[in-house]
Amino acid sequence: MLFTLLLACNTAPRVEGIWVILLPAADGATCQATVTHNFLKGEVPAEVQEESAWQTSSDTTTSQGLLLVDIVASSRKGATLVQGDRLFPGSRTDDGRWVFNWMGSETRTDTQSHELGYDYVYDRVDETETTYSLVFDSDILTGTFANTQWADQEWKESDTWPESAVEAGETGDIPASSWLAHVDGATVSNTRIDSDCTTNDCVLAVTDDCSEERAITGFRTGYTTDDAYDHLAQTGQDQGI
């Protein structure tokens, strides 16, 4: 048993080196938007597509692109994939697949308030995640490239406020009309005098989630040192023309 384990360790494919990755053109990301709110006369409109006797179509085929990446191994189960000026830490899973991943995020909060009784808060969180999932076989690699973008926005604003809070105006800043339709055909808004929402604060939340995944292949180049990548990092071939 010990001999078998040692043999498996010694025969694991070598991943370090400079690789060419063939990246097919994206078919288009899959996106989903979720809207929640507490407006009394607002509703999330259903998408309506009108049929027409006149039909048009367009079909475009785009050639694949090429990426040069440098994989630097730090241990038997740890490595870093370098793509241009970007780094993707990775590790080898129990089934032999290497997963290189990075997630970036940004958080923003805007507030407005008046001592006489007006509060407005806008929160936004953006995240993006890129993942290379690769299987190495000698000088060939196969796997997937995945990219996900996620944005979460929430607006919260006092439902009513006194006229003396003149900076807030007669209609608040919450952008309800951009996401909601009025049940009576009017414009959805948060007005100073009327109770437009089910609680003391009007709330609107929007989440956008887009993701794509592409199958990729690649091969090891003849460059044998990491220094060579300094001259190759910004080279490649864009998709299409």
C-alpha positions as CSV (number, residue, x, y, z in Angstrom):
1,M,0.0,0.0,0.0
2,L,2.8,2.4,0.9
3,F,4.6,1.7,-2.4
4,T,1.4,2.4,-4.3
5,L,0.9,5.7,-2.6
6,L,4.5,6.7,-3.3
7,L,4.2,5.7,-6.9
8,A,1.1,7.8,-7.3
9,C,2.8,10.8,-5.8
10,N,5.8,10.4,-8.1
11,T,3.8,10.0,-11.3
12,A,1.5,13.0,-10.8
13,P,1.7,15.2,-13.9
14,R,4.0,18.2,-13.7
15,V,2.0,21.4,-13.8
16,E,4.7,24.1,-13.6
17,G,5.7,25.8,-16.8
18,I,4.4,28.2,-19.4
19,W,1.2,27.1,-21.1
20,V,-0.9,28.1,-24.1
21,I,-4.6,28.0,-23.4
22,L,-7.1,28.0,-26.2
23,L,-10.2,30.0,-25.0
24,P,-13.3,29.6,-27.1
25,A,-15.6,32.6,-27.7
26,A,-18.3,33.1,-25.0
27,D,-21.8,32.0,-25.9
28,G,-23.1,34.7,-23.6
29,A,-23.5,34.9,-19.9
30,T,-26.5,33.6,-18.1
31,C,-28.0,36.4,-16.0
32,Q,-30.8,36.6,-13.5
33,A,-32.2,39.6,-11.7
34,T,-34.2,39.4,-8.5
35,V,-36.2,42.4,-7.2
36,T,-37.9,42.7,-3.8
37,H,-39.7,45.7,-2.3
38,N,-42.4,46.9,0.1
39,F,-44.2,49.5,-2.1
40,L,-48.0,49.3,-1.7
41,K,-48.8,50.0,-5.3
42,G,-45.7,48.7,-7.0
43,E,-45.1,45.4,-8.7
44,V,-42.2,43.8,-10.5
45,P,-43.2,43.8,-14.2
46,A,-43.2,40.6,-16.1
47,E,-41.2,40.6,-19.3
48,V,-43.5,41.0,-22.3
49,Q,-42.3,40.2,-25.8
50,E,-44.5,41.4,-28.6
51,E,-44.8,39.2,-31.6
52,S,-44.3,40.8,-35.0
53,A,-44.9,39.6,-38.6
54,W,-41.5,41.0,-39.5
55,Q,-38.7,38.7,-38.2
56,T,-34.9,39.3,-38.4
57,S,-32.0,37.1,-37.4
58,S,-28.3,37.4,-37.1
59,D,-25.7,34.7,-36.5
60,T,-22.0,35.4,-35.8
61,T,-19.3,32.8,-35.3
62,T,-16.1,34.0,-33.6
63,S,-12.8,32.3,-33.6
64,Q,-11.1,31.3,-30.3
65,G,-8.5,33.3,-28.5
66,L,-5.1,32.3,-27.1
67,L,-3.7,33.0,-23.6
68,L,-0.2,32.5,-22.3
69,V,-0.1,31.6,-18.6
70,D,2.7,30.7,-16.2
71,I,2.0,28.1,-13.5
72,V,4.4,28.3,-10.6
73,A,4.3,25.3,-8.2
74,S,4.8,26.0,-4.5
75,S,4.2,22.5,-3.2
76,R,2.9,19.1,-4.3
77,K,-0.7,20.4,-3.9
78,G,-0.3,24.1,-4.3
79,A,0.5,26.4,-7.2
80,T,-0.2,29.8,-8.7
81,L,-1.4,30.6,-12.2
82,V,-0.1,33.8,-13.6
83,Q,-2.1,35.4,-16.4
84,G,-0.6,38.7,-17.4
85,D,-0.6,40.8,-14.3
86,R,-3.2,38.7,-12.5
87,L,-2.6,35.9,-10.0
88,F,-4.8,32.9,-9.3
89,P,-3.8,30.8,-6.3
90,G,-4.7,27.1,-6.8
91,S,-4.6,23.7,-5.3
92,R,-4.9,20.1,-6.4
93,T,-8.1,18.3,-5.4
94,D,-8.2,14.6,-4.3
95,D,-9.3,13.5,-7.8
96,G,-6.2,15.2,-9.4
97,R,-7.9,18.3,-10.8
98,W,-6.2,21.7,-10.2
99,V,-8.5,24.6,-9.3
100,F,-7.1,28.1,-9.6
101,N,-9.5,30.8,-8.3
102,W,-9.8,34.4,-7.3
103,M,-12.7,36.4,-6.0
104,G,-12.7,40.2,-5.8
105,S,-15.3,42.3,-4.0
106,E,-16.2,46.0,-3.4
107,T,-18.7,47.4,-0.8
108,R,-20.2,50.9,-0.9
109,T,-22.6,52.7,1.4
110,D,-24.2,56.1,0.8
111,T,-26.3,57.9,3.5
112,Q,-28.4,61.0,3.8
113,S,-30.3,62.2,6.9
114,H,-32.1,65.1,8.4
115,E,-32.5,65.6,12.2
116,L,-36.2,66.4,11.7
117,G,-37.0,62.9,10.4
118,Y,-35.5,61.8,7.1
119,D,-33.1,58.9,6.5
120,Y,-31.8,57.4,3.3
121,V,-29.3,54.5,2.9
122,Y,-27.9,52.9,-0.2
123,D,-25.9,49.8,0.1
124,R,-24.1,48.0,-2.8
125,V,-21.9,44.9,-2.8
126,D,-20.1,43.8,-6.0
127,E,-18.3,40.5,-6.4
128,T,-16.5,38.9,-9.3
129,E,-15.0,35.4,-9.3
130,T,-12.8,33.8,-12.0
131,T,-12.0,30.0,-11.9
132,Y,-9.7,27.8,-13.9
133,S,-10.5,24.1,-13.3
134,L,-7.8,22.1,-15.1
135,V,-6.6,18.5,-15.6
136,F,-3.0,18.0,-16.7
137,D,-1.8,15.0,-18.8
138,S,1.8,15.3,-19.6
139,D,2.1,18.4,-21.8
140,I,-1.7,18.7,-22.4
141,L,-4.3,20.3,-20.3
142,T,-8.1,20.3,-20.5
143,G,-10.8,21.9,-18.2
144,T,-13.1,24.9,-17.9
145,F,-12.9,28.6,-17.5
146,A,-15.7,30.2,-15.4
147,N,-16.5,33.7,-14.6
148,T,-19.3,35.0,-12.3
149,Q,-20.3,38.6,-11.5
150,W,-22.8,39.4,-8.7
151,A,-24.2,42.7,-7.6
152,D,-26.5,43.3,-4.6
153,Q,-28.1,46.7,-4.2
154,E,-30.5,47.9,-1.5
155,W,-32.2,51.3,-1.0
156,K,-33.9,52.2,2.3
157,E,-35.7,55.6,2.7
158,S,-38.1,57.1,5.2
159,D,-41.7,56.7,3.9
160,T,-42.7,60.2,4.9
161,W,-40.8,63.2,6.2
162,P,-41.6,66.8,7.3
163,E,-41.7,69.7,4.8
164,S,-38.9,71.3,6.8
165,A,-36.5,68.6,5.5
166,V,-36.4,70.6,2.2
167,E,-33.2,68.8,0.9
168,A,-35.2,65.6,0.5
169,G,-37.7,67.3,-1.8
170,E,-41.3,66.1,-2.4
171,T,-40.2,62.8,-4.0
172,G,-37.4,60.8,-2.4
173,D,-34.2,59.4,-4.0
174,I,-35.2,55.7,-4.0
175,P,-35.3,54.7,-7.7
176,A,-38.5,52.7,-7.6
177,S,-39.7,53.6,-11.1
178,S,-36.6,52.1,-12.6
179,W,-37.6,48.6,-11.3
180,L,-41.3,48.7,-10.5
181,A,-44.5,49.3,-12.4
182,H,-47.5,51.0,-10.7
183,V,-50.6,48.8,-10.4
184,D,-52.7,51.8,-11.8
185,G,-50.3,52.7,-14.5
186,A,-48.8,55.8,-12.7
187,T,-45.2,56.2,-11.8
188,V,-44.0,54.4,-8.7
189,S,-42.2,56.8,-6.3
190,N,-41.8,57.6,-2.6
191,T,-43.6,60.8,-1.9
192,R,-43.1,63.0,1.1
193,I,-46.7,63.1,2.3
194,D,-48.3,59.8,1.3
195,S,-47.7,56.4,2.9
196,D,-46.3,54.6,-0.1
197,C,-44.9,51.5,1.6
198,T,-45.9,48.8,4.1
199,T,-43.5,50.0,6.9
200,N,-42.1,53.3,8.1
201,D,-39.2,52.8,5.6
202,C,-39.5,52.1,1.9
203,V,-37.2,49.3,0.8
204,L,-36.1,48.2,-2.7
205,A,-33.5,45.5,-3.2
206,V,-32.1,44.3,-6.5
207,T,-29.7,41.4,-7.1
208,D,-28.0,40.7,-10.4
209,D,-26.2,37.4,-11.0
210,C,-24.4,36.7,-14.3
211,S,-22.2,33.6,-14.9
212,E,-20.5,31.9,-17.9
213,E,-18.4,28.7,-18.3
214,R,-16.3,27.6,-21.3
215,A,-14.5,24.4,-22.0
216,I,-10.8,25.0,-22.6
217,T,-7.7,23.1,-23.8
218,G,-4.0,23.9,-23.8
219,F,-0.5,22.7,-24.2
220,R,2.9,23.3,-22.6
221,T,5.3,25.6,-24.5
222,G,9.0,25.0,-24.9
223,Y,9.9,27.8,-22.5
224,T,11.5,26.4,-19.4
225,T,12.1,29.3,-17.0
226,D,9.7,31.7,-15.3
227,D,11.9,34.6,-16.5
228,A,10.8,33.9,-20.0
229,Y,7.2,34.8,-19.1
230,D,8.3,38.4,-18.3
231,H,8.6,38.9,-22.1
232,L,5.4,36.9,-22.9
233,A,2.9,38.0,-20.2
234,Q,1.1,40.6,-22.4
235,T,1.1,38.5,-25.6
236,G,-1.7,36.4,-26.9
237,Q,-4.5,36.4,-29.5
238,D,-7.9,38.0,-29.1
239,Q,-11.0,36.2,-30.0
240,G,-12.5,37.1,-33.4
241,I,-10.7,39.6,-35.6
